[in-house]
Amino acid sequence: MERREFLKSTAAATAVAALPFREAAAKTTGDWRSYEIVTRVAIQNPQGVSRAWVPLPMMDETEWQRPIGSSWSGNAAKASILRDGKYGAAMLYAEWSAGAAAPAIEVTSSFMARDRAVDPTKPVANAERLSASEVAFYTVATDLIPTDGIVRETSREIVKGAKGDVDKARAIYEWVVENTFRDPKTKGCGWGDIKAMLETRNLGGKCGDLNAMFVGLCRAAGVPARDVYGIRVAPSIHGYKSLGVGSPIITKAQHCRAEFFAQGVGWVPADPADVRKVVLEEPPANLKIDHPMVVAARKRLFGGWEMNWLAYNMAHDVALPNASGPKIPYFMYTNGETGGKALDQLDPDSFKYEIRTDGVKGQSGVKS
């Protein structure tokens, strides 16, 4: 088995034209915690050339997450860390030649994280400002998140009378919490086709749908916003069984979050989808919207993220390098193909990949 080590300082294998994942105004709470995750991929019944794309921790250091490094072992003929040219999403790309026996690779990534809390009502001295090009970048439509038509009409109705970025984002956050619902029948995290959701008036889905709705409605209102795609890696320390993992196997623990930009404050975390997850799944389940657990989560998740979660990237409409198929709406799952046919990223049992975490590896003792 070959093994390669990639340090974050030398990991970029392609040029990146993306705007940086800048985050200057966020406040953090508590100690830094260290985590390690291991992704194992095996290509079943290979037919011709086989490929795999494994998402890696966000390489840009922030006040709430720091990459440590990634390594791989396996029998791939080619393997390297690449980055998406628009958003900078990092991935381990592996390729096996036709005729390779039992293609397999194991990717280990380490990172540090600490909880995040921002009060968007309090201006920050020397707060980050977005340039005109950055505002355009974070208010543009994507393939599944348009900002015109019914999305713009809905957004205008929601923010009517609201003044400023924070008031608009708050109104949209509350609307998403009140009007959407978590649908357990949705496969994976949902793809975030918000136009179809609004047109059909079926506002059910999972995090990829509900937080995409928040981002799209914010963008349509002129408020810069972005989805952040990642995976849960540990139990919640705040008493929420539904907002953490209960097993070292986290193969299906992917979770999308959101941020919006407030002038005078900076990037503000939000997660209305997790409020609806608490409603549906927090024991004993199907809680009322005014249940104390829901009320507390609703308050915390406008301006806060518990970092028992790894951020991968904020990429939309991703063209995986050397992939035979079309672009994917986002890059949060391990992807693979063999013989030019894509493997089902939402069915890790048939695709044969597994993600494992050892949970918290340690705490630095350094507080914010």
C-alpha positions as CSV (number, residue, x, y, z in Angstrom):
1,M,0.0,0.0,0.0
2,E,1.4,3.4,-1.0
3,R,1.1,6.3,1.3
4,R,1.4,10.0,0.7
5,E,1.4,12.9,3.1
6,F,0.0,16.3,2.1
7,L,0.5,19.3,4.3
8,K,-1.8,22.3,4.0
9,S,1.0,24.6,3.0
10,T,1.7,22.6,-0.2
11,A,-1.7,21.1,-0.9
12,A,-3.0,23.3,-3.7
13,A,-2.3,21.4,-6.9
14,T,-4.2,23.7,-9.2
15,A,-4.5,27.5,-9.5
16,V,-7.5,28.9,-7.6
17,A,-9.3,31.9,-9.0
18,A,-11.9,31.9,-6.2
19,L,-12.5,34.6,-3.7
20,P,-11.0,33.6,-0.4
21,F,-13.1,32.3,2.4
22,R,-12.6,35.4,4.4
23,E,-14.0,35.6,7.9
24,A,-12.7,38.4,10.0
25,A,-15.5,39.5,12.4
26,A,-16.6,36.2,14.0
27,K,-16.2,35.7,17.7
28,T,-15.6,32.3,19.1
29,T,-16.3,30.6,22.4
30,G,-14.4,27.9,24.3
31,D,-11.3,25.9,23.6
32,W,-10.0,24.6,20.3
33,R,-10.8,20.9,19.8
34,S,-8.8,18.6,17.5
35,Y,-10.5,16.0,15.3
36,E,-9.5,13.4,12.8
37,I,-11.7,11.7,10.2
38,V,-10.9,8.8,7.9
39,T,-12.7,8.1,4.6
40,R,-12.3,4.6,3.1
41,V,-13.3,4.2,-0.5
42,A,-13.5,0.9,-2.5
43,I,-14.7,0.7,-6.1
44,Q,-16.8,-2.4,-6.6
45,N,-16.8,-4.2,-9.9
46,P,-14.5,-1.8,-11.7
47,Q,-15.1,-1.3,-15.4
48,G,-12.4,0.5,-17.2
49,V,-10.8,3.6,-15.6
50,S,-12.1,4.3,-12.0
51,R,-12.0,7.6,-10.2
52,A,-12.9,9.0,-6.7
53,W,-13.2,12.5,-5.3
54,V,-13.1,12.9,-1.5
55,P,-13.9,16.3,0.0
56,L,-11.2,17.6,2.3
57,P,-11.4,20.2,5.2
58,M,-11.5,23.8,4.1
59,M,-7.9,24.9,3.6
60,D,-8.4,28.5,4.5
61,E,-7.8,29.1,8.2
62,T,-10.6,31.0,10.1
63,E,-11.3,32.0,13.6
64,W,-13.3,28.9,14.1
65,Q,-11.6,26.2,12.0
66,R,-8.0,25.4,11.3
67,P,-6.8,22.6,8.9
68,I,-3.9,20.5,10.1
69,G,-3.3,18.2,7.2
70,S,-4.4,15.2,5.1
71,S,-2.7,12.0,4.0
72,W,-3.7,9.0,1.9
73,S,-2.9,5.3,1.5
74,G,-4.0,2.9,-1.2
75,N,-3.4,1.5,-4.6
76,A,-4.4,4.4,-6.8
77,A,-2.2,4.9,-9.9
78,K,-2.7,8.7,-9.4
79,A,-3.6,10.7,-6.4
80,S,-3.3,14.4,-5.6
81,I,-5.1,17.2,-3.8
82,L,-6.9,19.5,-6.2
83,R,-9.0,22.6,-5.7
84,D,-12.1,23.8,-7.6
85,G,-11.2,26.8,-9.7
86,K,-14.1,29.0,-8.6
87,Y,-14.6,28.4,-4.9
88,G,-11.4,26.7,-3.9
89,A,-13.1,23.5,-2.7
90,A,-10.4,21.0,-1.8
91,M,-10.5,17.4,-2.7
92,L,-8.4,14.2,-2.8
93,Y,-8.6,13.0,-6.4
94,A,-7.7,9.4,-7.0
95,E,-7.5,7.5,-10.3
96,W,-7.0,3.8,-11.1
97,S,-6.1,2.4,-14.5
98,A,-8.4,0.0,-16.4
99,G,-7.8,-3.5,-15.1
100,A,-6.8,-2.4,-11.6
101,A,-7.7,-5.0,-9.1
102,A,-9.8,-3.9,-6.1
103,P,-9.3,-0.1,-6.4
104,A,-9.2,1.3,-2.8
105,I,-8.0,4.4,-1.0
106,E,-8.1,5.7,2.6
107,V,-7.9,9.4,3.3
108,T,-7.1,10.8,6.7
109,S,-7.8,14.4,7.6
110,S,-7.1,16.4,10.8
111,F,-8.4,19.8,11.8
112,M,-9.2,22.0,14.8
113,A,-12.4,23.8,15.6
114,R,-14.0,25.9,18.2
115,D,-17.6,27.1,18.7
116,R,-18.7,30.2,17.0
117,A,-20.9,33.0,18.2
118,V,-21.6,36.4,16.6
119,D,-24.0,39.1,17.9
120,P,-25.1,40.7,14.6
121,T,-26.7,43.6,16.4
122,K,-23.3,44.9,17.7
123,P,-21.0,46.7,15.2
124,V,-17.4,45.5,15.1
125,A,-14.5,47.9,15.1
126,N,-12.6,47.8,11.8
127,A,-15.1,45.2,10.5
128,E,-14.4,43.6,7.2
129,R,-16.0,45.2,4.1
130,L,-16.8,43.4,0.9
131,S,-15.7,44.8,-2.4
132,A,-18.2,45.3,-5.2
133,S,-17.0,42.1,-6.9
134,E,-17.3,40.1,-3.6
135,V,-20.9,41.4,-3.1
136,A,-21.7,40.3,-6.7
137,F,-20.1,36.9,-6.1
138,Y,-22.2,36.3,-3.0
139,T,-25.5,37.5,-4.4
140,V,-25.3,35.7,-7.8
141,A,-27.7,33.0,-8.7
142,T,-26.6,29.4,-9.0
143,D,-28.2,26.6,-11.1
144,L,-30.6,25.6,-8.3
145,I,-30.7,28.9,-6.4
146,P,-32.1,31.5,-8.7
147,T,-32.6,35.1,-7.4
148,D,-35.3,36.2,-9.8
149,G,-39.0,35.2,-10.4
150,I,-40.8,33.6,-7.5
151,V,-37.6,33.7,-5.4
152,R,-37.3,37.4,-5.7
153,E,-41.0,37.9,-5.2
154,T,-41.1,35.8,-2.1
155,S,-38.0,37.6,-0.7
156,R,-39.4,41.0,-1.3
157,E,-42.6,40.1,0.6
158,I,-40.6,38.7,3.5
159,V,-38.2,41.7,4.0
160,K,-40.9,44.3,3.4
161,G,-40.2,47.1,5.9
162,A,-36.9,45.6,7.0
163,K,-33.9,48.0,7.1
164,G,-30.4,46.8,6.8
165,D,-28.7,43.4,6.3
166,V,-29.3,42.1,9.7
167,D,-33.0,42.9,9.8
168,K,-33.5,41.4,6.3
169,A,-31.6,38.2,7.2
170,R,-33.4,37.9,10.5
171,A,-36.8,38.2,8.7
172,I,-35.8,35.5,6.2
173,Y,-34.4,33.2,8.9
174,E,-37.7,33.4,10.9
175,W,-39.7,32.8,7.7
176,V,-37.7,29.7,6.9
177,V,-38.1,28.4,10.4
178,E,-41.8,29.1,10.4
179,N,-42.7,27.9,6.9
180,T,-40.5,25.0,6.0
181,F,-40.2,21.5,7.5
182,R,-37.7,18.7,7.7
183,D,-38.9,15.9,5.4
184,P,-37.4,12.5,6.5
185,K,-38.2,11.1,3.1
186,T,-35.8,13.4,1.3
187,K,-32.8,11.5,0.1
188,G,-29.4,12.6,1.5
189,C,-29.5,16.3,2.4
190,G,-31.6,17.4,-0.6
191,W,-30.3,19.3,-3.6
192,G,-31.7,22.8,-2.8
193,D,-34.0,23.4,-5.8
194,I,-35.7,26.3,-4.1
195,K,-37.6,27.5,-7.2
196,A,-39.4,24.2,-7.4
197,M,-40.0,24.2,-3.7
198,L,-41.7,27.6,-3.9
199,E,-43.6,26.9,-7.1
200,T,-45.0,23.6,-5.7
201,R,-45.5,25.1,-2.2
202,N,-43.8,22.0,-0.9
203,L,-41.4,23.5,1.5
204,G,-40.1,20.3,3.0
205,G,-36.6,19.0,2.7
206,K,-33.4,18.7,4.6
207,C,-30.4,21.0,5.2
208,G,-29.4,21.2,1.6
209,D,-32.9,22.5,0.8
210,L,-33.8,24.6,3.8
211,N,-30.5,26.4,4.1
212,A,-30.4,26.9,0.4
213,M,-33.7,28.6,0.7
214,F,-32.3,31.0,3.3
215,V,-29.3,31.7,1.1
216,G,-31.4,32.2,-2.0
217,L,-33.9,34.5,-0.3
218,C,-31.0,36.6,1.2
219,R,-29.3,36.9,-2.2
220,A,-32.5,37.9,-3.8
221,A,-32.9,40.7,-1.2
222,G,-29.3,41.9,-1.9
223,V,-27.8,40.4,1.2
224,P,-24.6,38.5,0.5
225,A,-25.0,34.9,1.7
226,R,-23.5,31.5,1.2
227,D,-24.0,27.8,1.9
228,V,-21.2,26.0,3.8
229,Y,-21.0,22.3,3.2
230,G,-19.6,19.8,5.7
231,I,-20.1,16.9,8.1
232,R,-20.9,16.4,11.7
233,V,-18.0,14.8,13.6
234,A,-19.0,14.6,17.3
235,P,-22.0,14.7,19.7
236,S,-23.5,18.0,20.7
237,I,-22.3,19.4,24.0
238,H,-25.4,21.5,24.3
239,G,-27.8,18.6,25.1
240,Y,-29.2,18.1,21.6
241,K,-29.1,14.5,20.4
242,S,-30.4,15.5,17.0
243,L,-27.5,17.9,16.4
244,G,-24.6,15.6,16.8
245,V,-23.4,12.1,15.9
246,G,-24.0,9.1,18.1
247,S,-21.5,6.7,16.5
248,P,-17.9,6.8,15.2
249,I,-19.3,6.0,11.8
250,I,-20.4,9.3,10.3
251,T,-20.8,8.2,6.6
252,K,-24.3,9.8,6.5
253,A,-23.7,12.7,8.8
254,Q,-23.2,15.4,6.1
255,H,-24.7,18.8,7.0
256,C,-25.0,22.1,5.2
257,R,-25.0,25.4,7.1
258,A,-25.3,29.0,6.0
259,E,-23.9,32.5,6.5
260,F,-24.9,36.0,5.6
261,F,-22.8,39.2,5.5
262,A,-23.8,42.2,7.6
263,Q,-22.2,45.5,6.9
264,G,-20.3,46.7,10.0
265,V,-20.2,43.2,11.5
266,G,-18.9,40.7,8.9
267,W,-20.0,37.1,8.2
268,V,-22.7,35.8,10.5
269,P,-23.4,32.1,10.9
270,A,-27.0,30.8,10.7
271,D,-28.7,27.4,10.5
272,P,-32.5,27.5,10.2
273,A,-32.5,23.9,8.9
274,D,-31.2,22.6,12.2
275,V,-34.1,24.3,14.0
276,R,-36.4,22.2,11.9
277,K,-34.3,19.2,12.7
278,V,-34.8,19.8,16.4
279,V,-38.5,20.0,15.8
280,L,-38.7,16.7,14.0
281,E,-36.0,14.6,15.7
282,E,-35.2,15.8,19.2
283,P,-36.6,13.2,21.6
284,P,-39.4,12.5,22.1
285,A,-39.7,13.9,18.5
286,N,-42.3,16.1,16.7
287,L,-41.8,18.9,19.2
288,K,-44.0,22.0,19.1
289,I,-42.4,25.2,17.7
290,D,-42.7,26.8,21.2
291,H,-41.0,23.9,23.0
292,P,-38.1,25.2,25.1
293,M,-35.5,23.1,23.2
294,V,-36.8,24.5,19.9
295,V,-36.9,28.1,21.2
296,A,-33.3,27.8,22.5
297,A,-32.0,26.3,19.3
298,R,-33.8,29.0,17.2
299,K,-32.1,31.7,19.2
300,R,-28.7,30.1,19.2
301,L,-28.7,29.3,15.5
302,F,-29.0,32.8,14.3
303,G,-25.5,34.0,15.0
304,G,-24.0,30.7,16.2
305,W,-22.6,27.4,15.1
306,E,-21.6,24.6,17.5
307,M,-18.3,23.3,15.9
308,N,-18.9,19.6,16.3
309,W,-18.9,19.9,12.6
310,L,-16.3,20.1,9.8
311,A,-16.6,22.7,7.1
312,Y,-15.5,21.4,3.6
313,N,-16.3,24.2,1.2
314,M,-19.0,26.6,-0.1
315,A,-19.0,25.4,-3.7
316,H,-22.0,25.3,-6.0
317,D,-22.3,23.8,-9.5
318,V,-19.0,21.9,-9.2
319,A,-17.3,20.3,-12.2
320,L,-15.2,17.5,-10.7
321,P,-11.9,17.3,-12.5
322,N,-11.8,14.5,-15.1
323,A,-15.3,13.4,-14.3
324,S,-17.4,11.9,-17.1
325,G,-20.7,13.2,-15.9
326,P,-22.2,16.7,-15.5
327,K,-21.6,19.2,-12.8
328,I,-22.9,18.4,-9.3
329,P,-25.0,21.0,-7.3
330,Y,-22.5,20.9,-4.4
331,F,-19.5,18.9,-3.2
332,M,-20.3,17.5,0.3
333,Y,-20.2,13.7,-0.4
334,T,-17.5,11.4,-1.6
335,N,-18.0,10.9,-5.4
336,G,-16.8,8.1,-7.7
337,E,-17.1,6.6,-11.1
338,T,-16.0,3.6,-13.0
339,G,-16.0,3.0,-16.7
340,G,-17.4,6.5,-17.3
341,K,-20.5,5.8,-15.1
342,A,-21.0,7.8,-11.9
343,L,-21.5,5.9,-8.7
344,D,-24.4,7.0,-6.4
345,Q,-22.8,9.4,-3.9
346,L,-26.0,9.1,-1.7
347,D,-25.7,5.3,-1.5
348,P,-22.4,4.6,0.3
349,D,-23.5,1.0,0.9
350,S,-23.5,0.1,-2.8
351,F,-20.7,2.6,-3.6
352,K,-18.7,1.2,-0.7
353,Y,-17.3,4.2,1.1
354,E,-17.2,4.8,4.9
355,I,-16.3,7.8,6.9
356,R,-15.2,7.3,10.5
357,T,-14.3,9.8,13.3
358,D,-12.4,9.3,16.5
359,G,-14.2,12.3,17.9
360,V,-12.4,14.9,19.9
361,K,-8.6,14.1,19.9
362,G,-7.7,16.8,22.3
363,Q,-8.2,20.4,23.4
364,S,-5.6,23.1,23.1
365,G,-6.6,25.0,26.3
366,V,-6.4,28.3,24.3
367,K,-9.6,30.3,24.7
368,S,-10.8,33.1,22.6
